[in-house]
Amino acid sequence: MSPLSQFSLESRTRIRGLFFDIDDTLTTKGLLTTTAYSAIGRLKAAGFMLVPITGRPAGWCDHITRMWPVDGVVGENGAFYFCYDQAKKKLTQRFLSPESERVATKKHLLEIAAHILREVPGTALASDQAYREADIAIDFCEDVAPLPTREIRRIKQLMEAAGLTAKISSIHVNGWFGTYDKLSTTKLFMQEVFNINLDEQKNEFTFVGDSPNDSPMFSYFPHSVGVANVRDFAWGMMHLPAYIADGRCGQGFIELADALIAARLANGEAINACAAE
């Protein structure tokens, strides 16, 4: 990982969109600070396409895509994408699996979760589980005392033994039936909503994240960025980001936002202050 300062002006000038994780990338200690949220507004005012790519549930993502200054959201680690047309007042929800299938598997997923809670003391079902459509989330540090790495790995192993795809975030281990992930649904979203083939244009986008479930995004985007706390989960990552910010969590996100906006200004592009409101 190279310091963010080595993300060249020439490369930053070509960036037109930012994909970003939420927990411990945009947020800090579980809170969305005013300065981090303001950075989203400043990026939008500078003309960037903005899409959160998160493990958070459908219920949260409905709110995010309607209320935040973003172009859509990919949620539950790729189970769906949502986008909202402000002019038409229309919410589009695109799930990777049909509702009948999600309903049929929900009971099985909760049974697997109950087994994990028995096998790994100190864990809990994530407090946002009630708002999920396609996965289970086992909490290892958000609302419970932090578990050691070996127990986090154990949760993942139990999910995989039950036939689930499992990914570790900074707060949960998520499990689901299917082979999708953050990257595959991001590519689908961009193709179906914006007619953008990311395989051909990925140099024009960047991603910022912090944990193992971001690894596919780090590998795919040549100019991927990690906030400083990405080092905390290096043990669980197959791929690390190209660059790393000095700041942890939301402060690292702000660093990247400032660097991208500075490149726009250096290129003589105007900033639309009204877009940030």
ZAMIDREN-44833 format. One record per residue: residue in three letters; y, z, x of N, C-alpha, C, O in turn. Coordinates in steps of 0.05 Angstrom, whole numbers, padded with zeros to 5 digits, always signed. Layout:
# ZAMIDREN-44833
AlaYZXYZXYZXYZX/...
# end
This chain:
# ZAMIDREN-44833
Met-00024+00000+00017+00000+00000+00000+00025+00000+00018+00028+00017+00035/Ser+00043-00019+00012+00068-00020+00027+00090-00005+00012+00088-00003-00013/Pro+00109+00005+00026+00132+00018+00012+00145-00001-00007+00147-00025-00002/Leu+00155+00009-00029+00169-00008-00049+00192-00023-00036+00200-00045-00045/Ser+00204-00011-00015+00226-00024-00001+00218-00051+00011+00236-00068+00017/Gln+00192-00056+00014+00183-00081+00025+00177-00102+00004+00170-00125+00010/Phe+00182-00096-00021+00181-00115-00043+00206-00132-00041+00228-00123-00049/Ser+00204-00155-00029+00227-00171-00020+00245-00179-00043+00237-00182-00066/Leu+00270-00183-00036+00290-00192-00056+00282-00219-00067+00284-00223-00091/Glu+00271-00237-00051+00263-00263-00060+00241-00260-00081+00242-00274-00102/Ser+00221-00243-00076+00199-00239-00096+00209-00225-00121+00201-00233-00143/Arg+00227-00205-00118+00237-00191-00141+00254-00209-00159+00255-00206-00183/Thr+00268-00228-00146+00285-00247-00162+00268-00264-00180+00278-00273-00201/Arg+00243-00269-00173+00225-00286-00189+00213-00271-00213+00201-00283-00231/Ile+00214-00244-00212+00201-00228-00233+00217-00230-00259+00241-00226-00260/Arg+00202-00237-00281+00215-00238-00307+00203-00219-00327+00213-00217-00350/Gly+00182-00205-00320+00170-00187-00339+00157-00163-00325+00146-00166-00302/Leu+00157-00140-00338+00145-00116-00327+00125-00105-00347+00132-00099-00370/Phe+00100-00101-00338+00080-00087-00353+00079-00059-00341+00080-00056-00316/Phe+00076-00038-00358+00077-00011-00346+00059+00008-00362+00058+00008-00387/Asp+00046+00025-00347+00031+00048-00358+00052+00068-00369+00075+00068-00361/Ile+00042+00087-00386+00060+00107-00397+00056+00134-00384+00074+00144-00371/Asp+00032+00146-00387+00028+00173-00378+00029+00176-00348+00013+00163-00334/Asp+00047+00192-00338+00050+00198-00310+00059+00174-00293+00059+00174-00269/Thr+00067+00153-00308+00081+00130-00295+00109+00129-00306+00129+00130-00290/Leu+00112+00128-00332+00138+00129-00345+00145+00158-00350+00169+00166-00347/Thr+00126+00174-00358+00131+00202-00365+00128+00220-00340+00116+00212-00320/Thr+00138+00244-00342+00137+00264-00321+00128+00291-00333+00142+00302-00350/Lys+00106+00301-00324+00095+00326-00335+00093+00325-00365+00099+00345-00379/Gly+00085+00302-00375+00081+00299-00404+00106+00293-00420+00104+00291-00444/Leu+00129+00291-00407+00154+00286-00421+00165+00259-00414+00165+00250-00391/Leu+00177+00246-00434+00192+00221-00430+00221+00230-00426+00235+00236-00445/Thr+00230+00229-00401+00257+00238-00395+00277+00218-00404+00271+00195-00408/Thr+00302+00228-00408+00323+00210-00417+00329+00188-00396+00335+00165-00403/Thr+00326+00195-00370+00332+00175-00350+00310+00154-00348+00317+00131-00343/Ala+00285+00162-00353+00264+00142-00352+00266+00123-00377+00262+00099-00374/Tyr+00271+00135-00400+00274+00118-00424+00299+00100-00421+00298+00077-00430/Ser+00320+00111-00409+00344+00094-00405+00338+00071-00386+00349+00050-00389/Ala+00319+00075-00367+00312+00053-00349+00299+00030-00365+00303+00007-00358/Ile+00283+00036-00386+00272+00015-00402+00295-00001-00415+00295-00025-00415/Gly+00315+00013-00426+00338+00000-00438+00353-00017-00418+00362-00039-00425/Arg+00356-00007-00394+00371-00022-00374+00356-00047-00366+00368-00068-00361/Leu+00329-00045-00364+00313-00069-00358+00315-00090-00380+00317-00113-00375/Lys+00314-00080-00405+00317-00099-00428+00344-00112-00427+00346-00136-00432/Ala+00365-00097-00421+00392-00108-00420+00394-00129-00398+00410-00148-00400/Ala+00378-00126-00377+00378-00145-00355+00361-00170-00361+00360-00188-00344/Gly+00347-00170-00384+00333-00194-00392+00303-00194-00386+00290-00215-00388/Phe+00292-00171-00378+00263-00171-00372+00246-00168-00397+00253-00155-00416/Met+00223-00182-00397+00203-00177-00417+00189-00151-00409+00183-00146-00386/Leu+00184-00134-00429+00174-00107-00424+00150-00101-00443+00153-00104-00467/Val+00127-00093-00431+00104-00088-00447+00089-00063-00436+00078-00065-00414/Pro+00089-00041-00451+00072-00018-00442+00043-00025-00445+00034-00038-00464/Ile+00027-00017-00425-00002-00022-00424-00014+00006-00421-00014+00017-00399/Thr-00025+00017-00443-00031+00045-00443-00059+00052-00454-00071+00035-00468/Gly-00068+00076-00448-00093+00086-00460-00087+00101-00486-00106+00110-00499/Arg-00062+00104-00493-00055+00119-00517-00063+00105-00543-00069+00081-00543/Pro-00065+00120-00565-00078+00110-00589-00061+00092-00606-00037+00089-00602/Ala-00075+00080-00625-00062+00061-00644-00038+00074-00658-00018+00061-00662/Gly-00041+00099-00667-00020+00112-00681+00006+00114-00665+00028+00111-00675/Trp+00003+00120-00639+00026+00121-00621+00037+00093-00617+00062+00089-00617/Cys+00019+00073-00614+00028+00046-00607+00043+00033-00630+00061+00017-00626/Asp+00037+00040-00655+00052+00031-00678+00081+00039-00675+00099+00023-00678/His+00085+00064-00669+00112+00074-00665+00126+00061-00641+00149+00052-00644/Ile+00112+00059-00618+00124+00048-00594+00134+00019-00599+00156+00012-00591/Thr+00117+00003-00611+00124-00025-00613+00147-00029-00633+00162-00049-00632/Arg+00149-00011-00653+00171-00013-00672+00197-00002-00661+00219-00013-00666/Met+00196+00020-00646+00219+00036-00640+00230+00033-00612+00254+00037-00608/Trp+00213+00026-00593+00223+00023-00566+00233-00006-00561+00225-00024-00575/Pro+00251-00009-00541+00261-00036-00534+00240-00051-00517+00245-00056-00493/Val+00217-00058-00529+00195-00071-00515+00187-00096-00531+00194-00099-00554/Asp+00171-00113-00518+00163-00138-00531+00135-00137-00543+00124-00157-00553/Gly+00123-00113-00542+00096-00109-00552+00083-00087-00537+00095-00076-00518/Val+00058-00080-00544+00044-00059-00530+00014-00064-00531+00004-00073-00551/Val+00001-00059-00509-00029-00060-00507-00038-00032-00507-00030-00016-00489/Gly-00056-00024-00525-00064+00004-00528-00094+00009-00526-00110-00010-00526/Glu-00101+00034-00524-00128+00043-00522-00144+00027-00501-00166+00019-00505/Asn-00130+00024-00478-00142+00010-00455-00151-00018-00461-00169-00029-00448/Gly-00137-00031-00480-00143-00059-00485-00157-00064-00511-00166-00087-00517/Ala-00160-00044-00528-00174-00047-00554-00158-00065-00573-00169-00077-00592/Phe-00131-00067-00568-00114-00082-00586-00087-00088-00572-00081-00076-00551/Tyr-00072-00106-00584-00044-00107-00578-00028-00107-00605-00038-00118-00625/Phe-00005-00096-00604+00014-00096-00627+00040-00108-00617+00048-00105-00594/Cys+00053-00122-00635+00080-00131-00630+00096-00132-00656+00084-00135-00678/Tyr+00122-00128-00654+00138-00126-00678+00161-00146-00677+00176-00147-00658/Asp+00163-00162-00698+00185-00182-00701+00208-00168-00716+00206-00164-00741/Gln+00229-00161-00702+00251-00148-00715+00265-00164-00736+00272-00154-00757/Ala+00267-00190-00731+00281-00207-00750+00265-00209-00777+00277-00209-00798/Lys+00239-00212-00774+00222-00215-00798+00212-00188-00809+00200-00187-00830/Lys+00217-00166-00794+00207-00140-00801+00177-00141-00805+00166-00131-00825/Lys+00163-00153-00786+00135-00157-00788+00120-00146-00763+00127-00153-00741/Leu+00100-00129-00768+00084-00118-00747+00058-00133-00745+00043-00136-00765/Thr+00052-00144-00722+00026-00157-00717+00007-00138-00702+00015-00127-00682/Gln-00017-00135-00713-00037-00118-00701-00061-00135-00695-00074-00146-00714/Arg-00068-00138-00670-00091-00155-00662-00112-00137-00648-00108-00129-00625/Phe-00134-00131-00662-00155-00115-00651-00177-00134-00639-00181-00156-00649/Leu-00190-00124-00618-00211-00140-00605-00237-00139-00622-00253-00158-00620/Ser-00240-00118-00638-00264-00117-00655-00255-00113-00684-00234-00101-00689/Pro-00270-00124-00704-00261-00122-00732-00263-00093-00742-00276-00076-00731/Glu-00248-00088-00764-00247-00061-00775-00275-00051-00782-00281-00027-00778/Ser-00292-00068-00794-00318-00059-00802-00334-00048-00778-00349-00029-00780/Glu-00331-00062-00755-00345-00053-00731-00334-00027-00720-00349-00010-00711/Arg-00307-00024-00721-00295+00001-00712-00303+00024-00729-00308+00046-00719/Val-00304+00020-00755-00313+00041-00773-00342+00049-00768-00349+00073-00768/Ala-00359+00029-00763-00387+00034-00759-00393+00049-00733-00412+00065-00732/Thr-00377+00045-00713-00382+00058-00687-00368+00085-00684-00374+00100-00665/Lys-00348+00091-00701-00332+00115-00697-00349+00140-00697-00345+00158-00681/Lys-00368+00142-00716-00386+00165-00717-00402+00168-00692-00405+00190-00681/His-00413+00146-00682-00428+00147-00657-00411+00156-00634-00420+00171-00617/Leu-00387+00146-00632-00369+00154-00611-00364+00184-00611-00364+00197-00590/Leu-00359+00195-00635-00354+00223-00637-00379+00240-00630-00376+00262-00620/Glu-00402+00229-00636-00427+00243-00628-00429+00244-00598-00437+00264-00586/Ile-00422+00222-00585-00423+00221-00555-00403+00241-00544-00408+00255-00525/Ala-00379+00242-00557-00359+00261-00548-00368+00289-00550-00364+00305-00532/Ala-00381+00296-00572-00391+00323-00576-00412+00331-00555-00412+00353-00545/His-00429+00311-00548-00448+00316-00526-00434+00322-00500-00442+00340-00485/Ile-00414+00307-00494-00399+00311-00468-00386+00338-00468-00386+00352-00447/Leu-00374+00346-00490-00361+00373-00491-00381+00395-00486-00374+00416-00474/Arg-00406+00391-00495-00426+00412-00490-00435+00412-00461-00440+00433-00449/Glu-00436+00388-00449-00446+00385-00422-00426+00392-00400-00433+00400-00378/Val-00400+00389-00407-00379+00394-00387-00360+00415-00398-00340+00409-00411/Pro-00365+00441-00392-00348+00462-00402-00319+00459-00392-00314+00450-00370/Gly-00301+00466-00410-00272+00464-00403-00259+00439-00412-00234+00437-00411/Thr-00275+00420-00422-00264+00396-00433-00256+00400-00462-00264+00420-00475/Ala-00242+00380-00473-00235+00381-00502-00231+00352-00511-00225+00334-00495/Leu-00235+00347-00537-00228+00322-00548-00197+00320-00546-00183+00339-00552/Ala-00187+00297-00538-00158+00294-00535-00144+00300-00561-00154+00293-00583/Ser-00121+00311-00559-00106+00319-00583-00097+00295-00599-00090+00297-00623/Asp-00097+00271-00587-00089+00247-00601-00113+00231-00612-00110+00208-00621/Gln-00137+00243-00612-00161+00229-00620-00159+00220-00650-00169+00199-00656/Ala-00146+00236-00666-00144+00229-00695-00130+00203-00700-00133+00191-00721/Tyr-00114+00193-00681-00098+00169-00684-00111+00145-00670-00099+00124-00668/Arg-00136+00149-00660-00150+00128-00646-00166+00111-00665-00177+00120-00685/Glu-00169+00085-00658-00184+00066-00674-00211+00057-00661-00230+00051-00675/Ala-00212+00057-00634-00234+00043-00621-00247+00058-00598-00266+00048-00586/Asp-00237+00082-00591-00248+00096-00568-00249+00126-00572-00239+00136-00592/Ile-00260+00140-00553-00258+00169-00551-00243+00176-00526-00244+00161-00506/Ala-00228+00198-00527-00213+00207-00504-00220+00236-00499-00216+00253-00516/Ile-00231+00242-00475-00238+00269-00467-00216+00280-00449-00211+00268-00428/Asp-00204+00301-00457-00182+00313-00442-00192+00330-00419-00209+00347-00422/Phe-00181+00324-00395-00188+00340-00371-00165+00354-00359-00168+00369-00339/Cys-00140+00350-00370-00117+00365-00359-00093+00365-00376-00073+00379-00370/Glu-00092+00350-00398-00067+00349-00414-00063+00375-00429-00042+00387-00427/Asp-00083+00383-00445-00080+00408-00460-00102+00428-00453-00106+00448-00467/Val-00116+00424-00431-00135+00443-00421-00129+00448-00391-00114+00433-00379/Ala-00140+00469-00380-00137+00474-00352-00149+00451-00336-00171+00442-00342/Pro-00135+00442-00315-00145+00419-00300-00173+00422-00289-00180+00443-00278/Leu-00190+00402-00293-00217+00403-00283-00219+00391-00255-00202+00374-00248/Pro-00238+00400-00239-00241+00388-00212-00251+00359-00214-00262+00350-00235/Thr-00248+00345-00192-00255+00317-00192-00284+00312-00199-00291+00293-00213/Arg-00302+00329-00190-00331+00325-00196-00336+00326-00226-00354+00311-00235/Glu-00321+00342-00241-00325+00344-00270-00314+00319-00284-00324+00310-00304/Ile-00292+00309-00273-00280+00285-00284-00300+00261-00281-00304+00245-00299/Arg-00312+00260-00257-00332+00239-00252-00356+00243-00271-00368+00224-00280/Arg-00363+00268-00276-00386+00274-00293-00381+00264-00322-00399+00253-00334/Ile-00357+00268-00332-00350+00257-00358-00354+00227-00359-00366+00217-00378/Lys-00344+00213-00339-00347+00184-00338-00376+00176-00337-00385+00157-00350/Gln-00392+00190-00321-00421+00184-00318-00435+00188-00345-00452+00171-00352/Leu-00428+00209-00360-00441+00214-00385-00434+00192-00406-00451+00183-00421/Met-00410+00183-00405-00402+00161-00423-00417+00135-00416-00428+00122-00434/Glu-00419+00129-00391-00433+00105-00383-00463+00107-00389-00475+00087-00397/Ala-00475+00131-00386-00503+00134-00393-00508+00130-00423-00530+00123-00431/Ala-00487+00134-00439-00489+00130-00468-00483+00101-00476-00483+00095-00500/Gly-00478+00084-00457-00473+00056-00462-00444+00048-00466-00438+00026-00476/Leu-00426+00066-00459-00397+00061-00462-00385+00049-00436-00395+00055-00414/Thr-00364+00034-00439-00346+00028-00417-00328+00053-00414-00318+00062-00435/Ala-00325+00063-00391-00309+00088-00386-00288+00083-00365-00293+00071-00344/Lys-00264+00094-00370-00242+00092-00351-00228+00119-00349-00225+00133-00369/Ile-00220+00125-00325-00205+00150-00320-00175+00145-00319-00166+00128-00304/Ser-00160+00160-00335-00131+00159-00333-00122+00184-00319-00138+00199-00307/Ser-00096+00190-00319-00086+00214-00306-00091+00239-00322-00087+00261-00312/Ile-00099+00236-00348-00102+00259-00365-00128+00259-00381-00138+00281-00388/His-00140+00236-00386-00164+00233-00402-00185+00215-00388-00178+00200-00370/Val-00209+00218-00397-00229+00197-00392-00234+00184-00420-00241+00197-00439/Asn-00230+00158-00420-00233+00143-00445-00259+00127-00445-00267+00116-00424/Gly-00273+00125-00468-00297+00110-00470-00298+00094-00495-00288+00102-00516/Trp-00310+00069-00493-00311+00051-00516-00334+00032-00513-00345+00028-00491/Phe-00342+00020-00535-00361-00001-00535-00347-00028-00532-00328-00034-00546/Gly-00355-00043-00512-00342-00069-00507-00336-00072-00477-00338-00052-00462/Thr-00328-00096-00469-00323-00101-00441-00294-00107-00435-00287-00113-00412/Tyr-00276-00104-00455-00248-00108-00450-00236-00086-00433-00248-00065-00429/Asp-00213-00091-00422-00198-00071-00407-00168-00077-00410-00161-00096-00424/Lys-00152-00062-00396-00123-00067-00398-00115-00096-00391-00099-00108-00404/Leu-00127-00106-00369-00120-00132-00360-00128-00154-00379-00112-00172-00385/Ser-00153-00154-00389-00162-00176-00406-00145-00178-00431-00140-00200-00440/Thr-00137-00156-00443-00122-00157-00468-00092-00163-00462-00079-00175-00478/Thr-00082-00156-00438-00056-00164-00430-00054-00194-00428-00035-00207-00438/Lys-00074-00206-00416-00075-00236-00414-00077-00249-00441-00064-00269-00446/Leu-00093-00237-00459-00096-00248-00486-00069-00246-00501-00061-00265-00514/Phe-00056-00223-00499-00030-00219-00512-00010-00240-00503+00003-00252-00520/Met-00008-00244-00477+00012-00262-00467+00006-00291-00476+00025-00306-00482/Gln-00020-00298-00477-00027-00325-00485-00022-00329-00515-00010-00350-00523/Glu-00030-00310-00532-00029-00314-00561-00001-00310-00571+00007-00323-00591/Val+00015-00292-00560+00041-00286-00571+00063-00303-00558+00081-00312-00571/Phe+00061-00307-00532+00082-00321-00517+00074-00348-00505+00090-00361-00492/Asn+00049-00356-00509+00038-00380-00497+00042-00381-00467+00049-00402-00456/Ile+00038-00358-00454+00040-00356-00425+00013-00351-00413-00001-00332-00421/Asn+00005-00369-00395-00020-00366-00381-00015-00350-00356-00004-00360-00336/Leu-00023-00324-00357-00017-00307-00334-00031-00316-00308-00020-00311-00286/Asp-00054-00328-00311-00068-00338-00287-00050-00357-00271-00052-00358-00247/Glu-00033-00372-00285-00015-00391-00272+00012-00380-00265+00026-00391-00248/Gln+00019-00357-00278+00047-00347-00275+00048-00318-00267+00069-00305-00270/Lys+00026-00307-00256+00026-00278-00251+00046-00270-00229+00053-00246-00227/Asn+00055-00288-00212+00075-00281-00192+00102-00275-00205+00120-00264-00192/Glu+00105-00282-00231+00130-00277-00245+00130-00251-00260+00149-00245-00274/Phe+00109-00235-00257+00107-00210-00271+00097-00189-00251+00085-00194-00231/Thr+00103-00164-00258+00093-00142-00242+00083-00120-00261+00088-00120-00285/Phe+00067-00102-00250+00056-00080-00265+00060-00054-00248+00057-00055-00224/Val+00067-00032-00262+00069-00007-00249+00051+00014-00263+00052+00016-00288/Gly+00036+00029-00247+00017+00048-00259+00011+00071-00239+00025+00074-00219/Asp-00010+00086-00246-00014+00110-00229-00043+00119-00227-00049+00137-00211/Ser-00062+00108-00243-00089+00120-00244-00111+00099-00244-00106+00075-00246/Pro-00136+00108-00243-00159+00090-00240-00161+00068-00262-00170+00046-00257/Asn-00153+00075-00287-00155+00054-00308-00134+00032-00304-00135+00012-00319/Asp-00116+00036-00285-00097+00015-00278-00107-00004-00256-00094-00024-00249/Ser-00130+00002-00245-00141-00012-00222-00143-00042-00227-00136-00058-00209/Pro-00153-00052-00251-00154-00081-00255-00127-00094-00254-00124-00117-00244/Met-00106-00080-00263-00079-00091-00263-00069-00092-00234-00056-00111-00226/Phe-00074-00071-00219-00066-00071-00191-00078-00094-00175-00065-00107-00159/Ser-00103-00099-00181-00117-00120-00167-00107-00148-00174-00105-00166-00157/Tyr-00099-00151-00199-00092-00178-00209-00064-00187-00202-00060-00210-00194/Phe-00045-00169-00203-00017-00177-00199-00010-00174-00169-00012-00153-00158/Pro-00001-00196-00157+00005-00195-00128+00027-00175-00121+00028-00165-00099/His+00045-00170-00141+00067-00152-00136+00064-00126-00153+00084-00116-00164/Ser+00040-00116-00155+00036-00091-00170+00048-00067-00154+00050-00068-00130/Val+00055-00047-00169+00069-00023-00158+00055+00002-00169+00048+00004-00192/Gly+00052+00022-00151+00043+00048-00159+00066+00068-00156+00080+00067-00136/Val+00069+00086-00175+00087+00109-00170+00072+00127-00150+00048+00125-00146/Ala+00087+00145-00137+00076+00159-00114+00051+00175-00120+00033+00178-00103/Asn+00048+00185-00145+00024+00201-00152-00001+00184-00155-00022+00194-00162/Val+00001+00158-00151-00023+00141-00150-00042+00151-00128-00066+00147-00130/Arg-00031+00164-00108-00047+00174-00086-00066+00196-00096-00087+00200-00084/Asp-00059+00210-00118-00075+00232-00128-00102+00222-00137-00122+00237-00138/Phe-00103+00196-00146-00128+00186-00157-00140+00163-00140-00156+00148-00150/Ala-00131+00161-00116-00142+00140-00098-00172+00141-00096-00185+00121-00092/Trp-00183+00165-00099-00213+00169-00097-00227+00153-00119-00251+00146-00116/Gly-00214+00148-00142-00228+00135-00164-00220+00106-00168-00227+00094-00189/Met-00207+00094-00149-00197+00066-00152-00211+00046-00135-00215+00050-00111/Met-00219+00024-00147-00230+00002-00132-00208-00014-00119-00212-00026-00098/His-00184-00014-00132-00162-00030-00122-00136-00013-00124-00132+00001-00144/Leu-00121-00014-00103-00095+00000-00102-00072-00020-00105-00076-00044-00100/Pro-00048-00011-00113-00026-00029-00116-00016-00041-00090-00021-00030-00068/Ala-00001-00062-00092+00010-00075-00068+00032-00058-00056+00035-00056-00032/Tyr+00048-00044-00073+00070-00028-00064+00069-00001-00077+00056+00003-00097/Ile+00082+00019-00064+00083+00046-00074+00111+00056-00073+00125+00054-00053/Ala+00120+00068-00095+00147+00080-00097+00148+00106-00082+00127+00119-00077/Asp+00171+00115-00074+00175+00141-00062+00172+00164-00083+00161+00185-00076/Gly+00181+00158-00107+00182+00179-00127+00156+00180-00144+00142+00161-00147/Arg+00150+00204-00153+00127+00208-00170+00135+00203-00199+00158+00207-00207/Cys+00115+00194-00215+00118+00192-00244+00143+00177-00252+00148+00155-00241/Gly+00158+00187-00271+00182+00173-00281+00202+00166-00260+00216+00146-00263/Gln+00205+00183-00239+00224+00176-00219+00216+00151-00203+00233+00135-00195/Gly+00190+00147-00200+00181+00123-00187+00185+00098-00205+00192+00077-00195/Phe+00182+00102-00231+00188+00080-00250+00217+00073-00248+00224+00049-00248/Ile+00235+00092-00247+00263+00087-00245+00270+00072-00219+00286+00054-00219/Glu+00257+00079-00197+00260+00065-00172+00254+00036-00175+00270+00019-00166/Leu+00232+00029-00188+00224+00001-00191+00244-00012-00210+00253-00035-00204/Ala+00252+00001-00231+00272-00011-00250+00298-00018-00235+00309-00040-00238/Asp+00307+00001-00218+00332-00004-00203+00329-00028-00184+00347-00044-00181/Ala+00305-00030-00171+00301-00052-00152+00300-00079-00166+00311-00098-00156/Leu+00288-00080-00190+00287-00105-00205+00314-00113-00215+00322-00136-00214/Ile+00329-00094-00226+00356-00099-00236+00374-00108-00214+00391-00126-00217/Ala+00372-00095-00191+00388-00102-00168+00384-00131-00159+00402-00145-00152/Ala+00359-00140-00161+00353-00168-00154+00366-00187-00174+00376-00208-00166/Arg+00366-00180-00200+00380-00197-00220+00410-00199-00213+00421-00220-00214/Leu+00422-00176-00207+00450-00176-00201+00456-00191-00176+00477-00206-00174/Ala+00439-00189-00156+00443-00203-00131+00441-00233-00135+00453-00249-00120/Asn+00426-00241-00156+00423-00269-00162+00445-00279-00180+00446-00303-00188/Gly+00464-00262-00186+00488-00270-00202+00483-00271-00232+00498-00284-00246/Glu+00462-00258-00241+00456-00259-00270+00471-00237-00285+00475-00215-00274/Ala+00480-00243-00309+00495-00224-00325+00477-00204-00338+00454-00211-00345/Ile+00487-00180-00342+00471-00159-00356+00483-00155-00384+00508-00152-00387/Asn+00467-00156-00404+00475-00153-00432+00474-00123-00439+00453-00113-00447/Ala+00497-00110-00438+00497-00081-00443+00489-00074-00471+00477-00053-00475/Cys+00494-00091-00490+00487-00086-00518+00456-00085-00522+00447-00071-00540/Ala+00441-00099-00505+00412-00100-00508+00399-00073-00502+00377-00068-00511/Ala+00413-00056-00488+00402-00030-00481+00406-00009-00503+00395+00013-00501/Glu+00423-00015-00522+00429+00004-00543+00408+00006-00564+00410+00021-00584/
# end
